[in-house]
């Protein structure tokens, strides 16, 4: 089960989200023209693109089962959330 401490501890959560945003900014150019959602595992830098949140999650889950990842909509980068893969 994903460590809930990451959600409960505001400092840890903020650091995780910042890592996710930073990694998204680094790869955003590579994702130009794609649609859907990107799931980013901030600690490794790995990212997975899917047409929907569920599809991005499925791909991320294969490598990071039940781990926190940072999801970003490619058409609206302001729409981002951290969730554990499911």
N, C-alpha and C positions, 0 to 999 in steps of 0.2 A: 504494500500500500504506500502511496506517495506520502512523504513526510509532511504532515500538516503544519509543522513548525514554520515552513516557508510561507504559508498563508497567514499564520497567526502573528509572526514577527514582522512588524512594519519595515524595519531596517533591512532584513533579509529579502523581503518581498520587493522593496524598492531597488535594491542592488540587482536582483534577478531580472526585474523588468528593464532596468537600464542596460544590462548586458544584452537582453533580447533586442531592445531598440537599436543599440549600437551595431549588433550583428546584422540586423535588418538593413540598416543604412549601408553597411559594407557590401551586401549582396543585392541591393535593390536594382542596380544597373543590370545585373545578370538576369533579373526577373522581369525586365521590361517586356511588355507585350503579352505576358502571361496573365491569365485570369484565375481567380480562386483565392485560396488561402495558403499561407506558408506557415509551417510549424517549425519553430527554431528551438534547438536545444542549446541554450546559451553557453554552458560550460565547455562543450566540445566544439561549438560553432556549426554543427551539422544542421541542415535544414531540409525540409520535405514539402513539396508543393502538391496540393490536391485541388480539384474543382470545387470541393466543399470543405467545411470544417471537418466533417466526418471522414472524408477521404484523406485529408492531410493528417488527421489523427491516426488513421489506420496505418499509414506508411511510417509515421514516427513511432507508433507502438511496436512495430516489428523490431526496431533497434532499441527503443527505450520504453519497455513495458512499465506502466504505472509510475512514470517519472513526470516531473513538471516540465512543460514546454511553453513557449511563448507563441501564440497564434496571432497572425496579422492578416487582415484582408488586403489583397493586392490592389484593389480598386479604391480602398479607403484606409490608408495606413494608420489613421487615427482610431480605427476600430481594431483594437488589439486587446488580448486578454491572456493571462496565464492560467493554464489548467493542467491537471495531470492527464496523461494519456489514459484511454479507457478501452 
